[in-house]
Amino acid sequence: MTTEQRLNRVEDDLAVIRQLLTSATTYAESANCRLDRVGEKLDQAVSRQDATDA
């Protein structure tokens, strides 16, 4: 394998890694948004329960 072929392979591998990191970032951001919504709904449920108990 020539040096140029090795360099091309490394560049290809780095492109794949970049895509995987981008995908993981998108997934994490999406999961974080869902957790925020769950937290908001939990806060609302606790507030309703507190109002019912009062």
N, CA, C and O atoms as a CHARMM CRD file, in Angstrom:
* protein
*
  216
    1    1 MET  N      0.85900  -1.16600   0.00000 PROA 1      0.00000
    2    1 MET  CA     0.00000   0.00000   0.00000 PROA 1      0.00000
    3    1 MET  C      0.90900   1.23500   0.00000 PROA 1      0.00000
    4    1 MET  O      1.84300   1.33600   0.79600 PROA 1      0.00000
    5    2 THR  N      0.62200   2.14300  -0.88500 PROA 2      0.00000
    6    2 THR  CA     1.44900   3.34700  -0.98200 PROA 2      0.00000
    7    2 THR  C      1.06500   4.34100   0.10200 PROA 2      0.00000
    8    2 THR  O      0.02900   4.21900   0.75500 PROA 2      0.00000
    9    3 THR  N      1.92400   5.31300   0.26800 PROA 3      0.00000
   10    3 THR  CA     1.65700   6.36000   1.26000 PROA 3      0.00000
   11    3 THR  C      0.37300   7.10600   0.91500 PROA 3      0.00000
   12    3 THR  O     -0.41300   7.44100   1.80200 PROA 3      0.00000
   13    4 GLU  N      0.16300   7.36200  -0.36000 PROA 4      0.00000
   14    4 GLU  CA    -1.05100   8.06300  -0.78400 PROA 4      0.00000
   15    4 GLU  C     -2.29500   7.23100  -0.47000 PROA 4      0.00000
   16    4 GLU  O     -3.31000   7.77500  -0.03500 PROA 4      0.00000
   17    5 GLN  N     -2.22400   5.93300  -0.68400 PROA 5      0.00000
   18    5 GLN  CA    -3.35200   5.05800  -0.37300 PROA 5      0.00000
   19    5 GLN  C     -3.62800   5.04000   1.12900 PROA 5      0.00000
   20    5 GLN  O     -4.78000   5.05100   1.56000 PROA 5      0.00000
   21    6 ARG  N     -2.56300   5.01300   1.90900 PROA 6      0.00000
   22    6 ARG  CA    -2.73300   5.04400   3.36800 PROA 6      0.00000
   23    6 ARG  C     -3.38100   6.34600   3.81100 PROA 6      0.00000
   24    6 ARG  O     -4.28000   6.36000   4.65100 PROA 6      0.00000
   25    7 LEU  N     -2.90200   7.44100   3.22500 PROA 7      0.00000
   26    7 LEU  CA    -3.47000   8.74400   3.56300 PROA 7      0.00000
   27    7 LEU  C     -4.94700   8.80300   3.19300 PROA 7      0.00000
   28    7 LEU  O     -5.75900   9.31100   3.96500 PROA 7      0.00000
   29    8 ASN  N     -5.29600   8.29300   2.03100 PROA 8      0.00000
   30    8 ASN  CA    -6.70200   8.26800   1.61500 PROA 8      0.00000
   31    8 ASN  C     -7.53900   7.43000   2.57000 PROA 8      0.00000
   32    8 ASN  O     -8.66600   7.79200   2.91000 PROA 8      0.00000
   33    9 ARG  N     -6.97400   6.30900   2.99700 PROA 9      0.00000
   34    9 ARG  CA    -7.70800   5.44700   3.93300 PROA 9      0.00000
   35    9 ARG  C     -7.91900   6.15500   5.26700 PROA 9      0.00000
   36    9 ARG  O     -9.00400   6.08400   5.84300 PROA 9      0.00000
   37   10 VAL  N     -6.89100   6.83400   5.75700 PROA 10     0.00000
   38   10 VAL  CA    -7.01400   7.58100   7.01200 PROA 10     0.00000
   39   10 VAL  C     -8.05900   8.68300   6.86600 PROA 10     0.00000
   40   10 VAL  O     -8.87700   8.88500   7.76300 PROA 10     0.00000
   41   11 GLU  N     -8.03700   9.39200   5.74700 PROA 11     0.00000
   42   11 GLU  CA    -9.02600  10.44600   5.51400 PROA 11     0.00000
   43   11 GLU  C    -10.43600   9.86800   5.47400 PROA 11     0.00000
   44   11 GLU  O    -11.36600  10.46200   6.02000 PROA 11     0.00000
   45   12 ASP  N    -10.60000   8.72200   4.83500 PROA 12     0.00000
   46   12 ASP  CA   -11.91100   8.06600   4.78800 PROA 12     0.00000
   47   12 ASP  C    -12.36400   7.65400   6.18900 PROA 12     0.00000
   48   12 ASP  O    -13.52400   7.83800   6.55800 PROA 12     0.00000
   49   13 ASP  N    -11.43600   7.09600   6.95700 PROA 13     0.00000
   50   13 ASP  CA   -11.76900   6.69600   8.32800 PROA 13     0.00000
   51   13 ASP  C    -12.16700   7.90500   9.17000 PROA 13     0.00000
   52   13 ASP  O    -13.11100   7.83700   9.95800 PROA 13     0.00000
   53   14 LEU  N    -11.44600   9.00500   9.00000 PROA 14     0.00000
   54   14 LEU  CA   -11.78300  10.22300   9.74200 PROA 14     0.00000
   55   14 LEU  C    -13.15700  10.76000   9.34000 PROA 14     0.00000
   56   14 LEU  O    -13.89100  11.27500  10.18400 PROA 14     0.00000
   57   15 ALA  N    -13.50500  10.64400   8.07100 PROA 15     0.00000
   58   15 ALA  CA   -14.82700  11.08300   7.61900 PROA 15     0.00000
   59   15 ALA  C    -15.91900  10.24100   8.27800 PROA 15     0.00000
   60   15 ALA  O    -16.95400  10.77000   8.68400 PROA 15     0.00000
   61   16 VAL  N    -15.68800   8.94200   8.38200 PROA 16     0.00000
   62   16 VAL  CA   -16.65600   8.05800   9.04200 PROA 16     0.00000
   63   16 VAL  C    -16.78000   8.42400  10.51700 PROA 16     0.00000
   64   16 VAL  O    -17.88700   8.49200  11.05200 PROA 16     0.00000
   65   17 ILE  N    -15.65900   8.65600  11.16800 PROA 17     0.00000
   66   17 ILE  CA   -15.68300   9.03900  12.58500 PROA 17     0.00000
   67   17 ILE  C    -16.42900  10.34800  12.76800 PROA 17     0.00000
   68   17 ILE  O    -17.20900  10.49400  13.71000 PROA 17     0.00000
   69   18 ARG  N    -16.19700  11.29800  11.87700 PROA 18     0.00000
   70   18 ARG  CA   -16.89000  12.58800  11.94400 PROA 18     0.00000
   71   18 ARG  C    -18.40300  12.39400  11.82300 PROA 18     0.00000
   72   18 ARG  O    -19.17400  13.02000  12.55100 PROA 18     0.00000
   73   19 GLN  N    -18.82300  11.52600  10.90200 PROA 19     0.00000
   74   19 GLN  CA   -20.25100  11.24300  10.73200 PROA 19     0.00000
   75   19 GLN  C    -20.83800  10.59300  11.97800 PROA 19     0.00000
   76   19 GLN  O    -21.94200  10.93600  12.40100 PROA 19     0.00000
   77   20 LEU  N    -20.10200   9.65700  12.56400 PROA 20     0.00000
   78   20 LEU  CA   -20.58200   8.99400  13.77900 PROA 20     0.00000
   79   20 LEU  C    -20.71500   9.98400  14.93400 PROA 20     0.00000
   80   20 LEU  O    -21.68700   9.93800  15.68700 PROA 20     0.00000
   81   21 LEU  N    -19.74400  10.87000  15.07100 PROA 21     0.00000
   82   21 LEU  CA   -19.80900  11.87100  16.14000 PROA 21     0.00000
   83   21 LEU  C    -20.97000  12.83600  15.92500 PROA 21     0.00000
   84   21 LEU  O    -21.63800  13.23100  16.88100 PROA 21     0.00000
   85   22 THR  N    -21.20800  13.21300  14.67900 PROA 22     0.00000
   86   22 THR  CA   -22.33700  14.08800  14.37300 PROA 22     0.00000
   87   22 THR  C    -23.64800  13.39700  14.71800 PROA 22     0.00000
   88   22 THR  O    -24.54500  14.01000  15.29700 PROA 22     0.00000
   89   23 SER  N    -23.75800  12.13100  14.36300 PROA 23     0.00000
   90   23 SER  CA   -24.96200  11.36400  14.66800 PROA 23     0.00000
   91   23 SER  C    -25.16000  11.23300  16.17500 PROA 23     0.00000
   92   23 SER  O    -26.27500  11.39000  16.67200 PROA 23     0.00000
   93   24 ALA  N    -24.08900  10.94900  16.89500 PROA 24     0.00000
   94   24 ALA  CA   -24.18100  10.81600  18.35300 PROA 24     0.00000
   95   24 ALA  C    -24.58100  12.13500  18.99600 PROA 24     0.00000
   96   24 ALA  O    -25.35500  12.14900  19.95400 PROA 24     0.00000
   97   25 THR  N    -24.06400  13.23700  18.48000 PROA 25     0.00000
   98   25 THR  CA   -24.41600  14.55500  19.00500 PROA 25     0.00000
   99   25 THR  C    -25.89300  14.84400  18.78200 PROA 25     0.00000
  100   25 THR  O    -26.57700  15.32500  19.68500 PROA 25     0.00000
  101   26 THR  N    -26.37900  14.55700  17.59700 PROA 26     0.00000
  102   26 THR  CA   -27.79300  14.77800  17.28600 PROA 26     0.00000
  103   26 THR  C    -28.67900  13.93900  18.19800 PROA 26     0.00000
  104   26 THR  O    -29.68700  14.42700  18.70900 PROA 26     0.00000
  105   27 TYR  N    -28.30800  12.68200  18.40100 PROA 27     0.00000
  106   27 TYR  CA   -29.07600  11.79400  19.27700 PROA 27     0.00000
  107   27 TYR  C    -29.08300  12.32800  20.70500 PROA 27     0.00000
  108   27 TYR  O    -30.12700  12.34400  21.35700 PROA 27     0.00000
  109   28 ALA  N    -27.93400  12.76200  21.18900 PROA 28     0.00000
  110   28 ALA  CA   -27.83800  13.27600  22.56200 PROA 28     0.00000
  111   28 ALA  C    -28.67300  14.54000  22.73600 PROA 28     0.00000
  112   28 ALA  O    -29.33700  14.70600  23.75900 PROA 28     0.00000
  113   29 GLU  N    -28.64600  15.42600  21.75100 PROA 29     0.00000
  114   29 GLU  CA   -29.44500  16.64800  21.83200 PROA 29     0.00000
  115   29 GLU  C    -30.93300  16.31600  21.84500 PROA 29     0.00000
  116   29 GLU  O    -31.70400  16.93100  22.58100 PROA 29     0.00000
  117   30 SER  N    -31.33100  15.35200  21.03600 PROA 30     0.00000
  118   30 SER  CA   -32.72600  14.93100  20.99600 PROA 30     0.00000
  119   30 SER  C    -33.15000  14.32000  22.32500 PROA 30     0.00000
  120   30 SER  O    -34.22700  14.62200  22.83900 PROA 30     0.00000
  121   31 ALA  N    -32.30900  13.46900  22.87500 PROA 31     0.00000
  122   31 ALA  CA   -32.61500  12.85200  24.16800 PROA 31     0.00000
  123   31 ALA  C    -32.70600  13.90600  25.26000 PROA 31     0.00000
  124   31 ALA  O    -33.56000  13.81300  26.14200 PROA 31     0.00000
  125   32 ASN  N    -31.84500  14.89900  25.21000 PROA 32     0.00000
  126   32 ASN  CA   -31.86400  15.97300  26.19400 PROA 32     0.00000
  127   32 ASN  C    -33.17500  16.75500  26.11300 PROA 32     0.00000
  128   32 ASN  O    -33.74800  17.11100  27.14300 PROA 32     0.00000
  129   33 CYS  N    -33.65000  17.02100  24.90600 PROA 33     0.00000
  130   33 CYS  CA   -34.93000  17.72500  24.73800 PROA 33     0.00000
  131   33 CYS  C    -36.07200  16.89200  25.30900 PROA 33     0.00000
  132   33 CYS  O    -36.96700  17.42900  25.96200 PROA 33     0.00000
  133   34 ARG  N    -36.04600  15.59400  25.06900 PROA 34     0.00000
  134   34 ARG  CA   -37.09800  14.72500  25.60400 PROA 34     0.00000
  135   34 ARG  C    -37.06300  14.71200  27.12500 PROA 34     0.00000
  136   34 ARG  O    -38.11200  14.72900  27.76900 PROA 34     0.00000
  137   35 LEU  N    -35.88200  14.68200  27.69700 PROA 35     0.00000
  138   35 LEU  CA   -35.77100  14.72200  29.15900 PROA 35     0.00000
  139   35 LEU  C    -36.30400  16.04000  29.71300 PROA 35     0.00000
  140   35 LEU  O    -36.94400  16.05800  30.76400 PROA 35     0.00000
  141   36 ASP  N    -36.04500  17.13200  29.01600 PROA 36     0.00000
  142   36 ASP  CA   -36.58200  18.42600  29.44100 PROA 36     0.00000
  143   36 ASP  C    -38.11000  18.39500  29.45800 PROA 36     0.00000
  144   36 ASP  O    -38.73200  18.90100  30.39200 PROA 36     0.00000
  145   37 ARG  N    -38.71500  17.80100  28.42600 PROA 37     0.00000
  146   37 ARG  CA   -40.18100  17.71300  28.37000 PROA 37     0.00000
  147   37 ARG  C    -40.72200  16.83800  29.48500 PROA 37     0.00000
  148   37 ARG  O    -41.74600  17.15900  30.08800 PROA 37     0.00000
  149   38 VAL  N    -40.04400  15.73600  29.76200 PROA 38     0.00000
  150   38 VAL  CA   -40.46900  14.86200  30.85900 PROA 38     0.00000
  151   38 VAL  C    -40.39500  15.62700  32.17700 PROA 38     0.00000
  152   38 VAL  O    -41.30200  15.52900  33.00300 PROA 38     0.00000
  153   39 GLY  N    -39.33100  16.38000  32.37400 PROA 39     0.00000
  154   39 GLY  CA   -39.18800  17.18600  33.59000 PROA 39     0.00000
  155   39 GLY  C    -40.29500  18.21300  33.72400 PROA 39     0.00000
  156   39 GLY  O    -40.82900  18.41400  34.81500 PROA 39     0.00000
  157   40 GLU  N    -40.64400  18.86600  32.62500 PROA 40     0.00000
  158   40 GLU  CA   -41.73000  19.84900  32.65500 PROA 40     0.00000
  159   40 GLU  C    -43.05700  19.18200  33.01100 PROA 40     0.00000
  160   40 GLU  O    -43.82100  19.70800  33.82100 PROA 40     0.00000
  161   41 LYS  N    -43.32800  18.03300  32.41100 PROA 41     0.00000
  162   41 LYS  CA   -44.57900  17.32200  32.70600 PROA 41     0.00000
  163   41 LYS  C    -44.61400  16.85900  34.15600 PROA 41     0.00000
  164   41 LYS  O    -45.66300  16.89600  34.79700 PROA 41     0.00000
  165   42 LEU  N    -43.47600  16.42500  34.66900 PROA 42     0.00000
  166   42 LEU  CA   -43.40500  16.01900  36.06500 PROA 42     0.00000
  167   42 LEU  C    -43.67000  17.20800  36.98400 PROA 42     0.00000
  168   42 LEU  O    -44.40100  17.08600  37.96700 PROA 42     0.00000
  169   43 ASP  N    -43.07900  18.35100  36.66400 PROA 43     0.00000
  170   43 ASP  CA   -43.31900  19.56200  37.45200 PROA 43     0.00000
  171   43 ASP  C    -44.80000  19.94200  37.44100 PROA 43     0.00000
  172   43 ASP  O    -45.35500  20.32400  38.47000 PROA 43     0.00000
  173   44 GLN  N    -45.43000  19.83700  36.27900 PROA 44     0.00000
  174   44 GLN  CA   -46.85600  20.15100  36.17800 PROA 44     0.00000
  175   44 GLN  C    -47.68400  19.17600  37.00900 PROA 44     0.00000
  176   44 GLN  O    -48.62000  19.58600  37.69600 PROA 44     0.00000
  177   45 ALA  N    -47.35000  17.89800  36.95100 PROA 45     0.00000
  178   45 ALA  CA   -48.08800  16.89500  37.71700 PROA 45     0.00000
  179   45 ALA  C    -47.93600  17.14200  39.21500 PROA 45     0.00000
  180   45 ALA  O    -48.90400  17.02300  39.96500 PROA 45     0.00000
  181   46 VAL  N    -46.72900  17.48500  39.65200 PROA 46     0.00000
  182   46 VAL  CA   -46.49800  17.77100  41.06900 PROA 46     0.00000
  183   46 VAL  C    -47.28600  19.00700  41.48300 PROA 46     0.00000
  184   46 VAL  O    -47.86900  19.03400  42.56700 PROA 46     0.00000
  185   47 SER  N    -47.31100  20.02600  40.63600 PROA 47     0.00000
  186   47 SER  CA   -48.07100  21.24200  40.94400 PROA 47     0.00000
  187   47 SER  C    -49.56200  20.93600  41.06400 PROA 47     0.00000
  188   47 SER  O    -50.23100  21.43200  41.97100 PROA 47     0.00000
  189   48 ARG  N    -50.08000  20.11700  40.14500 PROA 48     0.00000
  190   48 ARG  CA   -51.50100  19.74600  40.21700 PROA 48     0.00000
  191   48 ARG  C    -51.77900  18.95300  41.48900 PROA 48     0.00000
  192   48 ARG  O    -52.79500  19.16600  42.15100 PROA 48     0.00000
  193   49 GLN  N    -50.87700  18.04200  41.82700 PROA 49     0.00000
  194   49 GLN  CA   -51.05700  17.24800  43.03800 PROA 49     0.00000
  195   49 GLN  C    -51.01200  18.14300  44.27200 PROA 49     0.00000
  196   49 GLN  O    -51.81300  17.97700  45.19200 PROA 49     0.00000
  197   50 ASP  N    -50.08100  19.08800  44.29100 PROA 50     0.00000
  198   50 ASP  CA   -49.99100  20.02000  45.41800 PROA 50     0.00000
  199   50 ASP  C    -51.26600  20.84400  45.54300 PROA 50     0.00000
  200   50 ASP  O    -51.73800  21.09200  46.65200 PROA 50     0.00000
  201   51 ALA  N    -51.83000  21.27200  44.40500 PROA 51     0.00000
  202   51 ALA  CA   -53.06100  22.06300  44.42900 PROA 51     0.00000
  203   51 ALA  C    -54.22800  21.21500  44.93200 PROA 51     0.00000
  204   51 ALA  O    -55.09700  21.71500  45.64600 PROA 51     0.00000
  205   52 THR  N    -54.25000  19.94500  44.56500 PROA 52     0.00000
  206   52 THR  CA   -55.30600  19.03700  45.00900 PROA 52     0.00000
  207   52 THR  C    -55.19500  18.77600  46.51000 PROA 52     0.00000
  208   52 THR  O    -56.20600  18.69600  47.20800 PROA 52     0.00000
  209   53 ASP  N    -53.98000  18.64600  46.99600 PROA 53     0.00000
  210   53 ASP  CA   -53.75100  18.36400  48.41000 PROA 53     0.00000
  211   53 ASP  C    -54.03700  19.57500  49.29400 PROA 53     0.00000
  212   53 ASP  O    -54.32900  19.42400  50.48000 PROA 53     0.00000
  213   54 ALA  N    -53.95400  20.77100  48.72300 PROA 54     0.00000
  214   54 ALA  CA   -54.10300  21.99000  49.53400 PROA 54     0.00000
  215   54 ALA  C    -55.52600  22.28400  49.90600 PROA 54     0.00000
  216   54 ALA  O    -55.79500  23.27500  50.58400 PROA 54     0.00000
